[in-house]
Amino acid sequence: MNREIFGLSSMATRPILTELSEHIRLAHGIPVRFKAAGGVETTRRVREGAEADLLVLADGALAALEKEGYLLAGTVRPLWVSQVVAAVPEGAPTPPLGSESDLRAALLSAKKIAYSTGPSGTALVDLISRLGLTDTLEDRLLQAAPGVPAGTLLSSGQADLAFQQHSELMDLPGVVVVGPLPGDTAISSLFSMGVLTSSTQPTRAREVLDLLRSDTATRTARARGMWEPGDE
């Protein structure tokens, strides 16, 4: 019986993994399925004993789980780099983002600023602190619930500016991606992958891991706003 390879992932990589899972099933005959949730939630599930074959998370979270023994030694691989972008509601004026002063102006003019949980949200809060705007913007920051795209707070009218991974914002209805953050304010995240120690099919899981680093996977990732490490 050709048993399914099951993986856990964060939300940022969900669109790519969904597309590639279907490709692997059709082209290689291996049924693959990933269940996506917020990175914090996925990490919690692994620590609580969730059984799966593969894990895709931001590199820092994956490294911590590897150190704690949840991943098979030697299986962790860097996968894709994702960039945080700014977005506004469809029909709203598009602010320029060519410089740090442009970003500062966009932040100061926003009434509510949506951001996500996980590494990209933490990085945005750190950036706001670095820009010296924490006190000014504190009451305007609106964090999306775990697993909920920050862009949905734009389309629902709860925010007028949002920051999140490009892959999570690019296909949302009612949302316009403005672009990446400029210069030294740019935020990017490395997502990595490994085989979980709970896997009952570690050999086949490694095979899928390799397929997710193929040329086809790279092209799919680029179309979804991500790229291979070192290929910026």
C-alpha positions in Angstrom: 0.0 0.0 0.0 1.3 3.5 -1.0 0.9 5.2 2.3 0.6 9.0 2.6 3.5 11.1 3.7 2.1 13.6 6.2 3.7 16.9 7.1 3.2 19.8 9.4 4.0 23.4 8.3 3.5 27.1 9.1 1.0 29.1 7.1 3.6 31.0 5.0 4.6 27.9 3.1 1.1 26.4 2.7 0.4 27.6 -0.9 3.7 26.2 -2.2 3.4 23.0 -0.3 -0.1 22.4 -1.5 0.9 22.9 -5.1 4.0 20.8 -4.8 2.2 18.0 -3.0 -0.1 17.6 -5.9 2.8 17.6 -8.3 4.6 14.9 -6.4 1.5 12.8 -6.3 1.0 13.1 -10.0 4.6 12.9 -11.2 6.1 10.5 -8.7 3.2 8.6 -7.3 3.8 9.5 -3.7 0.7 10.8 -1.8 1.8 13.9 0.2 -0.3 16.1 2.5 0.6 19.0 4.7 -1.4 20.5 7.5 -0.7 24.2 8.0 -1.1 26.3 11.1 0.6 29.3 12.7 4.3 28.6 13.4 3.8 28.9 17.1 0.9 26.4 17.0 2.7 24.0 14.8 5.7 24.0 17.2 3.5 23.4 20.1 1.9 20.4 18.4 5.3 18.9 17.7 6.3 19.3 21.4 3.0 17.7 22.5 3.7 14.6 20.4 1.9 15.1 17.1 2.8 12.3 14.7 4.0 13.3 11.2 6.7 12.6 8.8 7.9 16.0 7.7 8.1 19.4 9.3 8.5 22.8 7.6 9.0 25.9 9.8 11.0 29.1 10.1 14.6 28.1 10.6 15.0 29.3 14.2 12.0 27.3 15.4 13.1 24.2 13.4 16.6 24.4 14.9 15.2 24.6 18.4 13.1 21.4 17.8 16.1 19.7 16.2 18.2 20.5 19.3 15.4 19.1 21.5 15.5 15.8 19.5 12.2 16.0 17.5 14.0 15.8 14.1 16.2 13.0 12.8 19.8 13.9 12.7 21.1 15.0 9.4 17.8 15.5 7.7 17.3 19.3 8.3 17.7 21.3 5.1 17.2 25.0 4.2 14.3 25.3 1.9 13.1 28.8 0.9 13.6 32.4 1.8 10.5 34.5 2.2 10.2 38.3 2.3 7.8 40.4 4.4 5.8 42.8 2.3 3.5 45.7 3.0 -0.1 45.6 1.7 -3.1 47.9 1.7 -6.9 47.4 1.1 -7.9 47.3 -2.6 -8.9 50.8 -3.7 -6.8 52.6 -1.1 -3.9 54.9 -2.0 -0.6 53.0 -2.5 2.1 54.5 -0.3 5.6 54.7 -1.8 8.2 52.4 -0.1 11.4 53.4 -1.8 13.2 54.5 1.3 13.2 54.3 5.1 11.5 57.7 5.2 8.7 56.4 3.0 8.2 53.5 5.3 8.2 55.8 8.3 5.6 58.0 6.6 3.4 55.0 5.7 3.5 53.7 9.3 2.7 57.1 10.8 -0.2 57.7 8.4 -1.9 54.3 9.1 -4.7 54.2 11.6 -4.4 50.5 12.2 -1.4 48.3 11.3 -2.0 44.5 11.0 0.9 42.1 11.5 1.2 38.3 12.1 2.3 36.1 14.9 5.6 34.2 14.5 9.0 35.4 13.4 7.9 38.0 10.8 5.6 39.7 13.3 8.3 39.8 15.9 10.7 41.2 13.4 8.2 44.0 12.5 7.7 45.0 16.1 11.5 45.0 16.5 11.8 47.2 13.4 9.2 49.7 14.7 11.3 49.9 17.9 14.5 50.5 15.9 12.7 53.3 14.1 11.8 54.9 17.4 8.1 54.6 16.8 7.0 52.1 19.5 5.3 54.6 21.7 3.6 56.4 18.8 2.3 53.3 17.1 1.6 51.1 20.1 -2.2 51.6 20.1 -2.3 51.2 16.3 -0.8 47.7 16.1 -3.2 44.9 15.5 -1.9 41.3 15.7 -3.8 38.7 13.7 -4.8 35.5 15.5 -2.4 32.6 15.0 -3.0 31.1 11.5 -5.0 34.0 10.3 -3.4 36.1 7.4 -2.9 39.7 8.5 -4.3 40.7 5.1 -7.7 39.5 6.1 -7.8 42.4 8.6 -7.4 44.7 5.5 -10.2 43.3 3.5 -12.5 43.3 6.6 -11.8 47.0 7.3 -10.1 46.4 10.6 -6.7 47.7 9.4 -5.4 50.0 6.6 -1.8 48.7 6.4 -0.5 45.2 6.9 2.8 43.4 7.0 3.3 39.7 6.4 5.1 37.1 4.3 4.5 37.7 0.6 3.1 34.2 0.0 0.4 34.8 2.5 -0.7 38.2 1.1 -0.3 37.8 -2.7 -3.6 36.0 -3.5 -5.9 37.4 -0.9 -9.0 39.1 -2.4 -9.4 42.8 -1.6 -5.7 43.2 -0.8 -3.0 45.0 -2.8 0.7 44.2 -2.2 2.7 47.4 -2.1 6.1 45.7 -2.0 9.0 44.7 0.2 10.4 46.9 2.9 13.2 49.2 1.6 17.0 48.9 2.2 18.1 48.1 5.8 14.5 47.7 6.9 13.9 44.6 4.8 12.6 41.6 6.7 13.1 38.0 5.4 12.7 34.6 6.9 14.4 31.3 6.1 12.1 28.3 6.1 13.7 24.9 6.6 12.6 21.3 6.6 13.4 18.0 8.3 12.1 14.5 9.0 10.5 14.1 12.3 11.5 11.4 14.7 7.9 10.4 14.9 7.9 9.4 11.2 7.0 5.8 10.4 8.4 6.2 6.9 11.7 8.1 7.3 13.2 6.8 4.0 10.2 7.9 1.9 10.0 11.1 3.9 13.6 11.9 2.9 12.7 11.2 -0.8 9.9 13.8 -0.5 12.3 16.2 1.2 14.6 15.9 -1.8 11.7 16.5 -4.3 10.8 19.7 -2.4 14.3 21.0 -3.3 14.1 20.1 -7.0 14.1 22.6 -9.9 10.3 22.2 -10.1 10.0 23.2 -6.5 12.3 26.2 -6.9 10.2 27.5 -9.8 7.0 27.0 -7.8 8.5 28.8 -4.8 9.5 31.7 -7.0 6.1 32.0 -8.5 4.8 32.2 -4.9 7.2 34.9 -3.8 9.9 32.8 -2.3 13.4 31.7 -3.5 16.3 29.4 -2.6 18.8 30.5 0.0 21.7 32.3 -1.6 19.7 32.9 -4.8 18.5 36.4 -3.9 
